Amino acid sequence: MDIPHHIELLAVKYLNGTISRVEYQELTDWVNLSAANRLEFDRLREIWLAANVDKGARFDSGLAFERFEREIVKPKSITSSYQWAAAVAVFILLSGMLLYYFWPEHDHTEAAMSYQEIIVPNGSRSKIRLPDSSYITVNAGTTVRYNTDFGKISRDIWLDGEAYFVVRKSATPFIVHSGSVQIKAVGTEFNVRAYSSEDQIETTLISGKVLVKDTSGLSDLPEEVALLPNQKLIVAKRNVSPDDEEAFAASTVGGISQVSKPARNIIKQEHIDPAPNVSWKDEEWVIYRESLGDLSVRLERRYNVRIIFVDDHLKSFRYNGTLPDEPLEQVLKMMSMVSPIRYTVTGKTVVFSEK
């Protein structure tokens, strides 16, 4: 794949910490255009780090790869099923400027820290053992970052996507940062769904206790919200008006026994069945009152496909039940048996139409 020269230059600036806000947005827009762009950027970054390309030089990917082959032993190729492909793990030394773009809410005295970044592309999932012996199961289309001395002084994770956390008990709080939301735990199991492309962040607690804080300024609550097992907190990235609170709650995955609304953009669900929120990592995927429109987004990530609707009204059709962890064709066949949809698969594109 040929990468535009100006994108290569932006990648160089990104990697050496000299990229401006406008340039960073341009690079991000290009990376998000397609899965191919994302993979190509990841490849360039790995080559950059491995080959130790000089700062400020034009990024010659061919030359860098030659240096990479001379200086670094090629890793063995990794093959796996679509369910559990290997994640991309890269150590990045972040300058103060680069850290500022990713986490502007943090003190820049942390700028010299080294971070590990783990990228799990669409069509993949991965299980990670952290340095403190905690575990994370990472869903497709997710990026996880944490300090390389994780567990020594602090246990902070930055998440864009979805992950299931099994946290080892410690006196040091385990904190997940996603946008303006912070989830603090000591020893517990919980799920966080926090894709930057979606308009809400969901925290579902399985065991233990977590404290969730929203720093967006939208909430009426100045303090943290405590969650107990079988509770879920939804933080919208906008104000939730009285007119759309009911629709907002109904659109979320999982049964609701009781709903409390302590703030304008926060909905707390109590006495829920957590299975629809966490079963994405298991052999059976539990679906509850989920619209086909929302489910299609999850299918796109899970199977690394693009879904097109010929008939938009099909998006409102809702599903209940379980889907096995099977290849895409088998899942689509099961869906078509219980709903009025017809599907065609061409390469990486799925088209839904009405029967």
Backbone torsions as a table, in degrees:
resi	resn	phi	psi	omega
1	MET	NA	130.4	178.1
2	ASP	-87.3	123.0	179.5
3	ILE	-96.9	132.5	177.4
4	PRO	-54.4	141.6	-175.9
5	HIS	-58.5	-41.2	-178.1
6	HIS	-67.6	-27.8	175.5
7	ILE	-69.8	-38.9	175.7
8	GLU	-59.0	-43.0	180.0
9	LEU	-64.7	-40.0	177.7
10	LEU	-65.1	-36.9	177.7
11	ALA	-63.6	-39.6	177.1
12	VAL	-61.2	-46.8	179.8
13	LYS	-63.0	-38.5	178.1
14	TYR	-60.7	-46.5	-174.0
15	LEU	-73.0	-28.4	178.4
16	ASN	-100.4	7.2	171.1
17	GLY	78.9	23.9	-178.5
18	THR	-113.8	10.4	-175.9
19	ILE	-75.6	142.2	178.0
20	SER	-87.1	169.9	179.7
21	ARG	-60.9	-45.1	-178.8
22	VAL	-63.3	-43.8	179.5
23	GLU	-65.3	-39.5	178.9
24	TYR	-61.7	-41.5	178.6
25	GLN	-64.5	-40.3	178.4
26	GLU	-62.6	-43.6	178.6
27	LEU	-63.7	-44.1	179.4
28	THR	-61.1	-42.0	179.2
29	ASP	-60.9	-41.5	179.9
30	TRP	-66.8	-43.2	-179.9
31	VAL	-61.7	-38.7	-176.6
32	ASN	-81.2	-3.7	179.7
33	LEU	-64.3	-35.5	-177.1
34	SER	-159.1	160.3	176.1
35	ALA	-64.2	-32.9	179.0
36	ALA	-63.7	-41.2	178.0
37	ASN	-64.1	-41.6	-180.0
38	ARG	-61.6	-45.9	-179.7
39	LEU	-65.8	-37.6	-179.9
40	GLU	-67.6	-39.7	176.8
41	PHE	-63.5	-43.1	177.8
42	ASP	-60.2	-39.9	179.4
43	ARG	-64.4	-44.7	179.6
44	LEU	-61.7	-40.7	-179.2
45	ARG	-64.8	-42.6	178.8
46	GLU	-63.3	-42.2	179.2
47	ILE	-63.7	-43.0	179.0
48	TRP	-56.5	-50.2	-176.8
49	LEU	-67.3	-40.0	-177.6
50	ALA	-72.6	-37.2	-176.3
51	ALA	-87.0	-11.1	179.1
52	ASN	56.8	52.2	-179.9
53	VAL	-64.8	141.7	-178.6
54	ASP	-64.6	140.2	177.8
55	LYS	-62.7	139.6	174.1
56	GLY	86.6	-12.9	-179.5
57	ALA	-78.8	157.1	175.1
58	ARG	-66.0	136.8	-177.1
59	PHE	-80.5	99.7	176.8
60	ASP	-92.4	99.4	-173.0
61	SER	-65.2	-33.5	178.2
62	GLY	-65.1	-47.9	178.9
63	LEU	-63.8	-42.4	-179.7
64	ALA	-62.8	-38.0	-179.8
65	PHE	-69.2	-36.1	175.9
66	GLU	-61.7	-43.6	177.7
67	ARG	-63.8	-37.5	178.6
68	PHE	-61.2	-44.0	-179.9
69	GLU	-66.4	-35.2	-179.4
70	ARG	-72.5	-39.6	-169.2
71	GLU	-95.2	-25.3	-174.5
72	ILE	-123.6	135.1	175.7
73	VAL	-70.3	130.4	-179.0
74	LYS	-62.9	132.5	176.7
75	PRO	-69.7	154.3	176.4
76	LYS	-66.0	143.3	177.4
77	SER	-66.8	147.1	-177.3
78	ILE	-114.7	127.2	176.1
79	THR	-118.3	143.8	178.8
80	SER	-160.1	169.9	177.0
81	SER	-73.0	166.7	-179.4
82	TYR	-62.4	-24.2	-175.8
83	GLN	-70.0	-40.2	-170.3
84	TRP	-131.7	56.6	175.6
85	ALA	-69.2	154.8	-177.8
86	ALA	-69.8	142.7	176.5
87	ALA	-82.9	156.7	175.9
88	VAL	-90.6	119.6	-179.4
89	ALA	-118.0	124.7	-175.7
90	VAL	-137.3	135.1	172.4
91	PHE	-88.4	132.3	-179.8
92	ILE	-129.3	128.9	172.5
93	LEU	-88.7	115.1	-174.0
94	LEU	-96.3	127.5	174.4
95	SER	-78.5	170.4	-179.7
96	GLY	-58.6	-40.0	-178.3
97	MET	-66.6	-43.6	-178.2
98	LEU	-65.2	-42.3	178.2
99	LEU	-62.0	-35.1	-179.7
100	TYR	-61.6	-39.3	-178.3
101	TYR	-69.9	-35.6	-177.7
102	PHE	-82.7	-42.4	-173.8
103	TRP	-133.0	69.1	-176.1
104	PRO	-63.9	-17.6	-177.6
105	GLU	-80.5	-5.0	-176.1
106	HIS	-99.5	153.1	178.9
107	ASP	-63.1	130.7	-176.6
108	HIS	-75.4	0.3	172.6
109	THR	-68.5	-14.0	177.5
110	GLU	-86.4	4.9	-167.9
111	ALA	-62.5	-27.8	-176.2
112	ALA	-84.8	1.1	-178.5
113	MET	-67.8	151.7	176.1
114	SER	-100.5	134.0	-176.5
115	TYR	-120.4	146.8	170.5
116	GLN	-100.1	133.3	179.3
117	GLU	-116.1	130.2	179.2
118	ILE	-120.1	120.8	-178.1
119	ILE	-112.9	121.7	176.6
120	VAL	-110.1	107.1	-175.3
121	PRO	-72.9	168.3	174.6
122	ASN	-57.2	144.4	-177.9
123	GLY	87.1	4.8	-175.6
124	SER	-134.9	161.8	167.9
125	ARG	-143.4	159.5	-177.2
126	SER	-151.4	150.5	175.4
127	LYS	-115.7	129.6	-173.2
128	ILE	-120.6	135.1	172.1
129	ARG	-100.7	118.1	-178.8
130	LEU	-79.8	162.8	-179.0
131	PRO	-57.7	-24.7	-179.8
132	ASP	-91.2	9.9	-179.4
133	SER	74.8	10.3	167.5
134	SER	-75.3	160.3	-179.4
135	TYR	-124.4	145.7	173.9
136	ILE	-128.0	128.9	168.1
137	THR	-99.4	121.6	-169.8
138	VAL	-109.1	128.2	-178.9
139	ASN	-82.9	170.5	-178.1
140	ALA	-62.7	149.8	177.0
141	GLY	67.4	33.9	-173.4
142	THR	-122.0	144.1	173.2
143	THR	-121.1	131.0	178.2
144	VAL	-122.2	134.8	175.7
145	ARG	-129.7	144.2	173.7
146	TYR	-156.1	156.4	-179.0
147	ASN	-65.5	141.3	-178.5
148	THR	-68.5	-18.1	172.8
149	ASP	-100.4	30.9	179.8
150	PHE	-50.4	130.8	177.3
151	GLY	96.0	-18.6	-179.4
152	LYS	-78.4	-46.6	179.6
153	ILE	-117.0	-40.5	-178.1
154	SER	-143.6	167.1	176.6
155	ARG	-131.5	80.0	-177.9
156	ASP	-111.7	133.9	178.8
157	ILE	-122.9	137.5	172.8
158	TRP	-110.3	125.6	-171.7
159	LEU	-124.5	130.5	167.3
160	ASP	-127.0	100.0	-176.9
161	GLY	138.3	-141.0	-177.8
162	GLU	-134.7	139.6	179.6
163	ALA	-154.0	150.5	175.6
164	TYR	-110.1	125.1	-172.9
165	PHE	-108.5	130.6	169.2
166	VAL	-116.5	101.4	-168.3
167	VAL	-95.8	129.4	175.4
168	ARG	-74.4	135.9	-177.4
169	LYS	-66.2	135.8	-178.7
170	SER	-160.6	157.4	175.5
171	ALA	-71.0	-19.1	178.9
172	THR	-85.5	119.0	-179.0
173	PRO	-59.3	144.4	175.7
174	PHE	-100.9	116.7	-172.4
175	ILE	-121.6	125.5	175.3
176	VAL	-102.3	124.8	178.9
177	HIS	-106.7	129.1	175.4
178	SER	-147.3	107.4	-174.8
179	GLY	61.1	-127.0	-179.0
180	SER	-91.5	0.4	-175.4
181	VAL	-100.2	136.7	175.9
182	GLN	-124.2	129.6	178.9
183	ILE	-115.0	119.6	-175.7
184	LYS	-110.9	131.0	179.5
185	ALA	-138.9	163.0	174.7
186	VAL	-113.8	-58.4	175.2
187	GLY	-147.1	108.9	-169.0
188	THR	-169.3	172.9	173.1
189	GLU	-125.4	130.2	-178.9
190	PHE	-157.3	161.9	179.8
191	ASN	-118.0	138.2	176.1
192	VAL	-125.9	125.2	172.4
193	ARG	-112.7	112.5	-171.1
194	ALA	-147.9	61.0	176.3
195	TYR	-76.2	131.7	-179.2
196	SER	-64.1	-20.7	179.6
197	SER	-81.8	-7.1	-178.8
198	GLU	-106.3	162.5	-171.0
199	ASP	-98.1	15.5	177.2
200	GLN	-153.9	159.1	177.8
201	ILE	-121.9	127.6	-174.8
202	GLU	-117.2	131.4	175.1
203	THR	-120.6	123.2	179.8
204	THR	-119.8	124.6	-176.7
205	LEU	-99.5	131.8	178.7
206	ILE	-99.6	-47.4	178.8
207	SER	-148.7	160.0	-179.3
208	GLY	81.4	-141.1	-177.8
209	LYS	-155.2	141.9	174.3
210	VAL	-131.5	156.3	175.1
211	LEU	-118.4	124.3	-176.8
212	VAL	-111.4	131.8	-179.0
213	LYS	-128.1	135.5	177.0
214	ASP	-111.6	120.5	-178.1
215	THR	-104.4	15.2	-174.8
216	SER	-70.9	-21.4	-174.6
217	GLY	90.2	-5.5	178.7
218	LEU	-81.3	-27.3	-173.5
219	SER	-79.2	150.3	172.3
220	ASP	-80.9	-19.5	-175.7
221	LEU	-81.9	125.7	178.1
222	PRO	-84.9	-18.6	-174.5
223	GLU	-112.1	-174.7	-178.3
224	GLU	-79.9	152.0	175.5
225	VAL	-102.9	125.4	-179.6
226	ALA	-87.2	136.4	174.4
227	LEU	-116.2	139.4	174.6
228	LEU	-111.0	167.7	-178.2
229	PRO	-52.4	142.2	-179.0
230	ASN	65.4	31.2	171.4
231	GLN	-121.9	156.0	-177.1
232	LYS	-140.2	138.8	177.8
233	LEU	-119.6	130.3	178.6
234	ILE	-114.2	122.5	177.5
235	VAL	-111.8	113.4	178.8
236	ALA	-81.5	149.8	177.5
237	LYS	-90.3	27.5	177.3
238	ARG	-158.7	167.9	174.5
239	ASN	-71.8	139.7	175.9
240	VAL	-102.0	112.3	-178.5
241	SER	-78.9	160.5	177.7
242	PRO	-55.9	-31.7	-177.5
243	ASP	-69.7	-30.9	-175.8
244	ASP	-110.6	7.6	178.0
245	GLU	-61.8	-43.3	-178.3
246	GLU	-65.0	-43.7	179.0
247	ALA	-66.2	-37.3	179.9
248	PHE	-63.6	-44.6	179.0
249	ALA	-66.5	-40.8	-177.6
250	ALA	-68.0	-25.1	-177.9
251	SER	-78.9	-11.2	-178.1
252	THR	-84.3	157.9	-177.6
253	VAL	-84.5	128.8	175.2
254	GLY	120.6	145.3	-179.9
255	GLY	-71.7	150.3	-178.6
256	ILE	-120.0	120.1	174.7
257	SER	-94.4	-37.8	179.8
258	GLN	-149.5	138.2	-179.6
259	VAL	-125.1	128.0	173.9
260	SER	-115.6	147.7	-174.5
261	LYS	-125.4	81.0	-175.4
262	PRO	-79.6	-10.2	-177.3
263	ALA	-151.7	166.3	-174.7
264	ARG	-63.8	-34.2	-176.6
265	ASN	-115.4	17.1	-176.8
266	ILE	-124.9	132.5	173.6
267	ILE	-126.3	127.1	179.4
268	LYS	-109.0	124.8	178.9
269	GLN	-106.6	132.6	-177.5
270	GLU	-118.8	152.9	178.1
271	HIS	57.8	45.6	-179.2
272	ILE	-92.3	162.3	165.8
273	ASP	-89.0	113.3	-174.6
274	PRO	-75.4	-10.5	-173.7
275	ALA	-53.4	-46.1	180.0
276	PRO	-61.9	-20.7	-178.3
277	ASN	-90.5	-23.6	-173.1
278	VAL	-120.2	-7.8	-173.3
279	SER	-75.2	-4.9	176.9
280	TRP	-57.9	-22.3	-177.8
281	LYS	-92.5	-4.2	-172.9
282	ASP	-104.9	-178.6	-178.2
283	GLU	-73.9	-24.5	175.8
284	GLU	-121.7	131.2	-175.0
285	TRP	-100.9	112.1	-175.4
286	VAL	-86.5	128.5	-180.0
287	ILE	-116.2	131.6	179.7
288	TYR	-136.9	115.0	175.6
289	ARG	52.2	36.9	-178.2
290	GLU	-99.0	130.8	179.9
291	SER	-71.2	153.8	178.5
292	LEU	-63.9	-31.1	177.4
293	GLY	-62.2	-46.5	178.4
294	ASP	-70.5	-39.7	-179.3
295	LEU	-63.5	-34.1	-179.4
296	SER	-63.6	-34.3	177.7
297	VAL	-63.1	-42.4	179.5
298	ARG	-68.9	-36.7	177.5
299	LEU	-65.2	-38.1	178.8
300	GLU	-60.3	-44.2	179.3
301	ARG	-69.7	-43.2	-173.9
302	ARG	-63.9	-38.8	-174.7
303	TYR	-112.5	4.0	178.6
304	ASN	55.6	53.8	178.7
305	VAL	-129.6	171.1	172.7
306	ARG	-113.5	131.2	-178.6
307	ILE	-110.8	129.1	-179.9
308	ILE	-118.0	135.2	177.5
309	PHE	-103.0	120.4	172.6
310	VAL	-75.6	-37.6	178.9
311	ASP	-115.3	105.3	-174.2
312	ASP	-63.8	-27.2	-177.5
313	HIS	-65.8	-16.0	177.2
314	LEU	-66.5	-21.7	-178.5
315	LYS	-62.1	-24.3	-176.9
316	SER	-85.3	-8.0	178.7
317	PHE	-65.8	134.1	-175.1
318	ARG	-108.7	146.2	-177.7
319	TYR	-115.3	144.4	169.1
320	ASN	-133.3	145.8	176.8
321	GLY	129.8	-157.9	-179.1
322	THR	-128.2	146.2	173.9
323	LEU	-117.0	130.8	179.2
324	PRO	-73.0	156.7	177.4
325	ASP	-80.3	76.2	-173.9
326	GLU	-122.8	169.5	175.3
327	PRO	-56.7	157.0	-174.2
328	LEU	-55.2	-45.9	-176.5
329	GLU	-57.1	-40.9	-179.4
330	GLN	-68.6	-38.7	178.4
331	VAL	-65.2	-44.1	179.8
332	LEU	-64.1	-37.6	179.1
333	LYS	-62.7	-43.4	178.2
334	MET	-63.4	-41.3	179.6
335	MET	-63.2	-40.1	-178.5
336	SER	-69.6	-21.4	179.6
337	MET	-74.9	-23.6	-175.7
338	VAL	-115.0	7.4	-179.3
339	SER	-147.2	161.3	-175.2
340	PRO	-82.8	47.2	-178.1
341	ILE	-114.9	148.3	170.6
342	ARG	-117.9	140.9	-177.7
343	TYR	-130.6	150.6	170.8
344	THR	-133.1	142.8	-179.9
345	VAL	-119.5	121.9	176.4
346	THR	-127.8	105.2	-177.0
347	GLY	62.4	-118.5	-179.8
348	LYS	-101.9	17.9	-178.8
349	THR	-117.9	130.6	176.3
350	VAL	-114.7	131.1	179.3
351	VAL	-114.5	124.6	176.3
352	PHE	-101.5	131.5	174.3
353	SER	-139.4	168.5	-177.7
354	GLU	-82.6	141.9	177.2
355	LYS	-66.9	NA	NA
